[in-house]
Amino acid sequence: MHGLINHSFQSFMRDSYGERAWLEVAARAGITPPSFEAMLSYDDAITPAVLNAMALVLRRSSDEVMEDIGTYLVTHPNTEAVRRLLRFGGMNFEDFLYSLDDLPDRARMAVSDLRLPAIELHSHEAGRYSLICESPIAGFGHLMMGVLRVMADDYGTLAVLDLEQSETGRETVQIQLIETDYSNGRVFDLGARAS
Amino acid sequence: MTYAFSPTVLDVLCPMHLTLDAGGVITHVGPTTQKLRPDLTLVGREFLETFQVMRPRGITTLDQLWETRHIKLHLEMKGNPPARLKGILVTDSTGAAIVNLSFGISILDGVRDYALTNADFAATDLAIEMLYLVEAKSAAMEASRKLNLRLQGAKIAAEEQAFTDTLTGLKNRRELDQVLERLLAANVRFAVMHIDLDYFKAVNDSLGHAAGDHVLRVVAKAMIEETRATDTVARVGGDEFTVILPEVGEIDVLERIGRRIIDRIKVPIPFNGHQCEISASIGTVWIQNSKSATRETVMEDADIALYASKNEGRARQTFYSPELRKTANNAAPIKGRGGIKSQA
């Protein structure tokens, strides 16, 4: 798994629960030294081990933890770059949803060896969409739920999200747009310099 | 074949354009062009008064401007802030013209200076993708740069912690200290030889550092060969070496090893047509009961013995005894001859 993904899990723990909580997770997952480099690659088995350890330490289900990570990625100042890069996807929430189809390709353009889980958007009538997530990490759909909830707010859109899990482990986020001009949302300044 | 499109079509296809009549007067501006000068009424102004053509050079008249059809133009929009733009001009049968504009490579400054959004670019324009890439690549580069800095720091730390002298492959002072501490703690018999090369500075000064390095490597090899496998040979300074010899039962062993080292190092070392002649002075401490000794006292005793060897004419080994301390205090500085002979 790419270090960026493992490193974002680590940042989530540190920024949300402190260094000690992360060190406990790292110890339980057997990560030595207890730190991930964003620009290196790690064994695929490490990521689920870290997720399990986070669930244990936080006493929550790993699905809940994944959703929190999704929320963290697009709200915390330390990961502002993620939100900004996602906002390049479109001018409104629907544009943004369609841009998710390109997300793995966009990610690969930025970091050539970064392989994001495949996601596929299907649109249905009356503002209904489903986002199908095929991921080697269980709970990726939950992570996307966290991301989508925040991004809907960001675009000032009111949407209801729901997660369906098939028997084969495929996770599908069901999205129902209620109102696209619900609030003003957050400003996205194209020309702002990322800090 | 003619197409009849309203100006709004151009506004969608190329929002940063303007149209001119045959007299070079602006008749319409696209919505993004207007954003460059929000407070200015551009329609009705002359193109050449609003823009300066930077390339091709010397375009000042309408006829010259018309001649630039289908050529890439470098333009500067007058006023504040000056906007550097790329452009292309086409004319129709009536003599009217369309000029389409773009920021080119200054797109980053453009979106910032004029607070442009996705809506200000045509849907087919790659400007947004370009901005995305610049931002994504900058973030990735920054992450890589930080990784490189950390790796660099780790490399320096690893080098500092290493136990080997990189030039000679001998042990370094860190390793030497550890071996010494171990032997002192174990309270066993052992010996320490402090070896200093004579005339080494003369080699370095006259033949250069490459010669000096070569000599050090030859000397290091000799010391390894003339000591036992259980001994630790370390380079502890420029031309200073220390050998730790564990389990020395008789002083004869030390005398023999010291003699062999001195004899080997006396052999001239050829380098680029020169013979580097050096020798070795040795100060040796034989510790038979290390109860009161510390690393510092052992090294100091070896130093005093070495000083005595130097003082008595070099190329010899002196064993430490407490009496040496007195003579060491009032000995004269050592003078000597240089160590280079040309093979001419």
Contacts between the chains, C-beta under 8 A, distances in Angstrom:
chain1	res1	chain2	res2	distance
A	4	B	143	7.7
A	37	B	147	5.5
A	37	B	150	7.5
A	38	B	143	4.6
A	38	B	147	7.1
A	39	B	140	7.7
A	39	B	143	5.2
A	39	B	144	5.1
A	39	B	147	4.6
A	40	B	147	7.3
A	81	B	135	7.3
A	81	B	139	4.7
A	84	B	135	6.4
A	85	B	132	6.5
A	85	B	135	6.4
A	85	B	136	5.6
A	85	B	139	7.6
A	88	B	128	6.1
A	88	B	129	8.0
A	88	B	131	6.8
A	88	B	132	4.0
A	88	B	135	7.4
A	90	B	118	7.4
A	91	B	117	7.3
A	91	B	118	4.6
A	91	B	119	6.1
A	106	B	132	7.0
A	106	B	136	7.5
A	109	B	133	6.3
A	109	B	136	6.9
A	110	B	133	7.2
A	110	B	136	3.3
A	110	B	137	6.1
A	110	B	139	7.2
A	110	B	140	5.3
A	111	B	136	7.8
A	111	B	140	4.9
A	188	B	117	7.7
A	189	B	115	7.4
A	190	B	111	4.6
A	190	B	116	6.2
A	190	B	117	5.8
A	190	B	118	7.1
A	190	B	128	7.6
A	190	B	131	6.1
A	191	B	108	6.9
A	191	B	110	7.9
A	191	B	111	3.9
A	191	B	112	3.1
A	191	B	113	7.6
A	191	B	115	7.0
A	191	B	116	7.1
A	191	B	131	8.0
A	192	B	112	7.7
A	193	B	112	7.9
A	194	B	135	5.6
A	194	B	138	6.4
A	194	B	139	6.3
